[in-house]
Amino acid sequence: MNITEVVTIISAITVVVGIAVSLLNKRIDDTNRRIDDTNKRIDELRQELKEEIKEIKMLLYKVLEVPHKEDKG
């Protein structure tokens, strides 16, 4: 093998590895974005649930409130 063939093989391997790393990096970025979107949606749902639970508690307090009986002397 002469030096030209070695340089050509090394260049080709470098290009292939570079493309693979670039595609993998893009995949990782897409996955991270999806995870961030999912986390954001989970936080929104958690907040909505807190508000719903608060409203349910208020309604239950109103429904289950014991009326005050006045003394009939």
C-alpha positions as CSV (number, residue, x, y, z in Angstrom):
1,M,0.0,0.0,0.0
2,N,1.3,3.4,-0.9
3,I,0.7,6.6,1.0
4,T,-2.0,7.8,-1.4
5,E,-4.1,4.7,-0.7
6,V,-3.6,5.1,3.1
7,V,-4.6,8.7,2.9
8,T,-7.7,7.9,0.8
9,I,-8.8,5.2,3.2
10,I,-8.3,7.4,6.3
11,S,-10.2,10.2,4.6
12,A,-13.1,7.9,3.6
13,I,-13.3,6.5,7.2
14,T,-13.2,10.1,8.6
15,V,-16.1,11.2,6.3
16,V,-18.2,8.1,7.2
17,V,-17.6,8.6,10.9
18,G,-18.3,12.3,10.7
19,I,-21.6,11.6,8.9
20,A,-22.6,9.0,11.5
21,V,-21.8,11.3,14.4
22,S,-23.7,14.1,12.7
23,L,-26.8,11.9,12.3
24,L,-26.5,10.6,15.8
25,N,-26.2,14.1,17.2
26,K,-29.3,15.2,15.3
27,R,-31.2,12.1,16.6
28,I,-30.1,13.0,20.2
29,D,-31.2,16.6,19.8
30,D,-34.6,15.5,18.5
31,T,-35.0,13.1,21.4
32,N,-34.1,15.8,23.9
33,R,-36.6,18.2,22.3
34,R,-39.3,15.6,22.6
35,I,-38.4,14.9,26.2
36,D,-38.6,18.7,26.9
37,D,-41.9,18.9,25.2
38,T,-43.2,16.0,27.2
39,N,-42.0,17.4,30.4
40,K,-43.6,20.8,29.6
41,R,-46.9,19.0,28.9
42,I,-46.7,17.0,32.1
43,D,-46.1,20.2,34.1
44,E,-49.2,21.8,32.4
45,L,-51.3,18.8,33.2
46,R,-50.0,18.8,36.8
47,Q,-51.1,22.4,37.2
48,E,-54.5,21.7,35.7
49,L,-54.9,18.8,38.1
50,K,-54.0,21.0,41.0
51,E,-56.6,23.6,39.9
52,E,-59.3,20.9,39.4
53,I,-58.6,19.3,42.8
54,K,-58.8,22.8,44.5
55,E,-62.1,23.4,42.8
56,I,-63.4,19.9,43.9
57,K,-62.3,20.6,47.5
58,M,-64.2,23.9,47.5
59,L,-67.3,22.2,46.1
60,L,-67.1,19.4,48.6
61,Y,-66.7,21.9,51.5
62,K,-69.9,23.7,50.3
63,V,-71.9,20.5,49.9
64,L,-70.8,18.9,53.1
65,E,-71.0,22.0,55.2
66,V,-73.1,21.4,58.3
67,P,-75.8,24.0,58.7
68,H,-75.9,25.8,62.0
69,K,-78.9,25.0,64.1
70,E,-80.4,27.9,66.0
71,D,-81.5,27.4,69.6
72,K,-85.3,27.0,69.8
73,G,-85.4,28.1,73.4
